[in-house]
Amino acid sequence: MPPQNLHLTLPQNCAPRLELLRLFEECAKRQFIYVQAPAGYGKTISTLLWLQKSQRAFTWIFLDKYDNMLSLFYRSLCRSLLDLCRPGLAKSSAPGAPLAEDTLTRYLNDPLFAASPIESALQFVSMLSWSEGPCALVLDDLHLIDNEEILKSLPYFLKRLPALMNVALLSRATLPASMRVLIENDKTSFIGLNELTFSAEEIRNHFRGYGRFITREKADTIYSFTDGWVIILNAMLQSGNTKLSYENHKFSLEDYFEKNIWNGLDEATRIFLLKTAVVDSFTLELCELLTKNPAGAQILDTLIKGNINLSRMGQEYRYHNLFLDFLRERLPISGIDQNELLFTAAHYYLKAGQFHKAAIYSMRQNDPRLKIQVIQTFFQSKNPALEQFLELSLTYNADKLPPEAFERAPILYMPAILAAYLTGETAQTEGLFDRFYAALPAFIAANHPLAAPAAGRLLLDHRLKLAGILPFMSAMGLSFEQKIEGQAAVVTVQLPMLHRSVRDFYEFLDPDTKAAVYNLFACLLPGDNECFYHGVTAGLLMERNRLNEALEEALCAYHGLTADTGNEVYFGVCIGLAEIYSLKSAKDRSQSILKGLRQWIEDKRALYLLKNLEAYEKRLLMWDGSLQAAQEWLENYYISDAAAGEFYKIYQNFTSARAYIMLDLPDKATAMLEQMKKLGFDMDRPLDVAEADVLLALTEWILGKKEAARDRLCHVLKRLRQYGFMRVVANEGKSVLPILTAVLKKLEGAQEEALYRFTKEVQMAAYEQSKRYSGLTSALQPKPVKLSPQQTLVLELLAQGHNNKEIVKITGLSINTIREHTRAAYRKLEVTNVMDALIKSKQLGILK
């Protein structure tokens, strides 16, 4: 089958490279082919030659640095695969038939695709109907992708492709560590610099194709000078200059573009090239908008035929990256108004609903009104998900914008604050809020349409107490008049426990605050406020172990859910109810809620919620000692230690820390938990701080640091007692019981009666939890204890009731030696007294 979907013109005289083509064909016996070499070594041309010779159907994706956003990357990837499948797609969706093309196209264009791009892409692949013959997908310039989540998820995606589809990955860099899973089971072949480099004989044949006949000796000399670098060879051929010098080598590429392309173009063509070089790639429509030339199609066709380092893939054109650099170096001195071109590009992508690309080009443009328009249009789109907020927010990151940009357009504070908050940059968040408050009066006076959603950001400033937010809004003249799409995503941050979502709502416990917060929720989440309010109330009652009252509130929230309830609120209400049922040992009801929730997520295509649902379900399995669940969780593409300081991933990170504890990786667990504890302190989240400390105490206990673990948990209990929060400790069940026992021993007679009683209550709740789950640390194998023969003998004699003086007489050892053996045995057994030493020795089989 001839190549499809890609228009790449080969040079008129293309070296046949028969040995290289045979190597490609041999490599194609494996599914994945990784082609690595620096720029200009013919990765693209060689791969295209192989595809054309093998007559595989293929689709080709040229990547650029802007493809580092998940939604852009996976939507582009899926569109290319759709193009590859298109000839065989059904025209209708009859029962049992492949999905019709228009159905698949609507799926890709649905805004929900961008809300959960990886999950949507995986689902999309399962919908496609593949041809039976061999085909290929090419990802070119993979080195430009450095988004760890893309690199980690891409192998999982590629493995879903049919076995007859070769995947060629072209890159200047080695295979990323995150993608090395592709090497497993010998499924990947490698073609590198040595294979792509022209040999002396190939140089001679290549020159012959251009009518240049050189001797073997001359070919050897050229090879030693150029190292077989094809772009240098072509520069020499095009220029007709084979005189060799290091100066020529250094400037040959610049000379090549200058002398053999640029100098031969008329002024109109040069301007056409420069204007289209403002963007990284372009469609014909964008080209004609940028150049204001209705003959764009003919010009582009002429340029491609003239080998002007221009290629077309599907509907998109792009220049070779080296030639693009050449053109952009000339833009500043051309007199062309780049601001106008960037404005045009941003509007083009804004109209197409590609907010991220629109934001990128607005950032390169000076007019603040363009940035305002992008943000305003985004917030008026239907129910954007948190990941979409984050993508846009990171583009308008405060580090990338000068202070005067915010002065000209205060609306920029909204995405900047959100980016800093979600990624855990608390100091930057507070600084941005301070500047935002100073600009807010003018913002409101201008009656800006985004003043209302701007008020929703106030929940992100933990320095503002909950009871004070409405008075602050009133003083500023802020109000909500209607339900705002996407507000639920910001208020809940998609976290599964509503009482620990955008805030740790511990302030709710104060009766006056609780009354004020009801009105606040009515203002921030009209339509969802009742469910959210009852959900938060239920969560806080659950934390205080008042499970009957918590269930009543949770059911009230659950029965208040409607078809119009925000996805994130619906998710939090269901998880909260499932958790309470679980704690009340109503496991069947809990599982029924979770099963229904998963189906609801799939029906609503709210797939972005699956990550935190998976985190919750894996936590339940790990509480029951499942090592498999811990391993599976850490293998998910979205898990990364680098995300430990990111707030919006905090629930997932707690699940990761538990997995590290279970898999006996205490250093990893400790490093992650310390970051999360600091984040909790900085953001005034006492429950997050407590959870981090409880898990740190478990880690210390496992490592034998008994006193440190006991003292840490004692401090946690002192902090929690003022709120009455128990579950964050008690939920660890059997694993935390020994530490609670140690705390109680320490508190006996310590004149802290209230703390002692509170700890006893927590201990009882933990004991009840131990009946439901075997415990996080139950699967950890105790480290073998080896006592010397004399240490064992001393313990045996102690077990028989002998004291030290009697043991001296029996063994003939000195009293100091006896004491040393006893201390050594205590140290190895991790105990501090005779009774515990004897009990543990019998448990370990050291003593009968």
Buried (B, 14 or more C-beta within 10 A) or exposed (E): EEBBBBEBBEEEEBBEBEEBBEBBEEBBEBBBBBBBBEBBBBBBBBBBBBBBBBEBBBBBBBBBEBBBBBBBBBBBBBBBBBBBBBEEBEEEBEEEEBBBBEBBEEBBEEBBBBBBBBBBBBBBBEBBEBBEEBBBBBBBBBBBBEBBBBBBBBBBBBBEBEEBBBBBBBBBEEBBEBBEBBBEEEBBBBBEEEBBBBBBEBBBBBBEBBEBEBEEEBBBBBBEBBEBBBBBBBBBBBBEBBEBEEEBBEEBBEBBBBBBBBEEBEEEBBBBBBBBBBBBBBBBEBBBBBBEBEEBEEBBEEBBEBBBBBBBBBEBBBBBBBBBBBBBEBBEEBEBEBEBBBBBBBBBBBEBBBBBBBBBBBBBBEBBEBBBBBBEBBBBBEBBBBBBBBBBBBBBBBEEBEEEBBBBBBBBBBBBBBBBBBBBBBEBBBBBBEBBBEBBEEBBEEEBEBBBBBBBBBBBBBEBBBBBBBEBBEEBEBEBEEBBBBBBBBBBBBBBBBBBBBBBBBBBBBEEBBEBBBEBBBBBBBBBBBBBBBBBBBBBBBBBBBBEEBBBBBBBBBEBBEEEBBBBBBBBBBBBBBBBBBBBEBEEBBBEBBEEBBEBBEEBBBBBBBBBBBBBBBBBBBBBBBBEBBEBBBEBBBBBEEBBBBBBBBBBBBBBBBBBBBBBBBEBBBBBBEBBBBBBBBBBBBBBBBBBBBBBBBBBBBBEBBEBBBBBBBEBBBEBBEBBBBBBBBBBBBBBBBBBBBBBEBBEEEEBEEBBEBBEBBBBBBBBBBEBBBBBBBBBEEEEBEBEEBBBBBBBBBBEEBEEEEBBEEBEBEEEBBEBBBEBBBEBBBBEEBEEBBBBBEEEEBBE
